[in-house]
């Protein structure tokens, strides 16, 4: 019964969010990919690496040669291949999100920040985790010299939305956009597809349905594609200080990168 409920709620949520947030704007800038003149090696940090989207980011960072060192911050270590030399660049640090002042020095010296931190809507302390933890760690990174901040929110993010999670995500976008980073890249994916045998039956079925039914990726994006776009977008030529990529933009840019 729980599996059927998961499938029904998952499909209904994504479809509702899609139809309440269809973006018909002309974002043809994402049809192609032009490399920036700044291709120097960079250091990065990751917040929210234990989730689906975070896993995609870590995989992409491991494969990208321009990232020389990556630090993963979290409450607990993220499992990674111990025999793959690509992952030797990663350092993991456990932090206390309730006492971030103790970790000020840990956030010094990063060029780029990647954030996929989030919990299910309705979770206790949703605002604190989704908004405050992200904003507070981003502020520390900015003070420590970070120039480019990547943030995942979600399709349907809107300050005037009927949904509380969408309003909170929109406020988060506003908060980090106004902090003073040289560049902020915000991603609003719809359903994120991935393969994990540890998933519940309902989530596996939901993934399978969207993989087949959403052939054009109007309502979904693969976690690996999202991660790859975020990492490579660091080196994309643009004059925008703040950019927002919809689900369509993410898939469009992925094609342009090939």
Rosetta blueprint (number, residue, H / E / L):
1 X L
2 X H
3 X H
4 X H
5 X H
6 X H
7 X H
8 X H
9 X H
10 X H
11 X H
12 X H
13 X H
14 X H
15 X H
16 X H
17 X H
18 X H
19 X H
20 X H
21 X L
22 X L
23 X L
24 X L
25 X L
26 X L
27 X L
28 X H
29 X H
30 X H
31 X H
32 X L
33 X L
34 X L
35 X E
36 X L
37 X L
38 X L
39 X L
40 X L
41 X L
42 X E
43 X E
44 X E
45 X E
46 X E
47 X E
48 X L
49 X L
50 X L
51 X L
52 X H
53 X H
54 X H
55 X H
56 X H
57 X H
58 X H
59 X H
60 X H
61 X H
62 X H
63 X H
64 X L
65 X L
66 X L
67 X E
68 X E
69 X E
70 X E
71 X E
72 X E
73 X E
74 X E
75 X L
76 X L
77 X L
78 X L
79 X L
80 X L
81 X L
82 X L
83 X L
84 X L
85 X H
86 X H
87 X H
88 X H
89 X H
90 X E
91 X E
92 X E
93 X E
94 X E
95 X L
96 X L
97 X H
98 X H
99 X H
100 X H
101 X H
102 X H
103 X H
104 X H
105 X H
106 X H
107 X H
108 X L
109 X L
110 X L
111 X L
112 X E
113 X E
114 X E
115 X E
116 X L
117 X L
118 X L
119 X L
120 X L
121 X L
122 X L
123 X L
124 X L
125 X L
126 X H
127 X H
128 X H
129 X H
130 X H
131 X H
132 X H
133 X H
134 X H
135 X H
136 X H
137 X H
138 X H
139 X H
140 X H
141 X H
142 X H
143 X H
144 X L
145 X L
146 X L
147 X L
148 X E
149 X E
150 X E
151 X E
152 X E
153 X L
154 X L
155 X L
156 X L
157 X L
158 X L
159 X L
160 X L
161 X L
162 X L
163 X L
164 X H
165 X H
166 X H
167 X H
168 X H
169 X H
170 X H
171 X H
172 X H
173 X H
174 X H
175 X H
176 X H
177 X H
178 X L
179 X L
180 X L
181 X L
182 X L
183 X E
184 X E
185 X E
186 X E
187 X E
188 X E
189 X L
190 X L
191 X E
192 X E
193 X E
194 X L
195 X L
196 X L
197 X L
198 X L
199 X L
200 X L
201 X H
202 X H
203 X H
204 X H
205 X H
206 X H
207 X H
208 X H
209 X H
210 X H
211 X H
212 X H
213 X H
214 X L
215 X L
216 X L
217 X L
218 X L
219 X L
220 X E
221 X E
222 X E
223 X H
224 X H
225 X H
226 X H
227 X H
228 X H
229 X H
230 X H
231 X H
232 X H
233 X H
234 X L
235 X L
236 X E
237 X L
238 X L
239 X L
240 X L
241 X L
242 X E
243 X E
244 X E
245 X E
246 X E
247 X H
248 X H
249 X H
250 X H
251 X H
252 X H
253 X H
254 X H
255 X H
256 X H
257 X L
258 X L
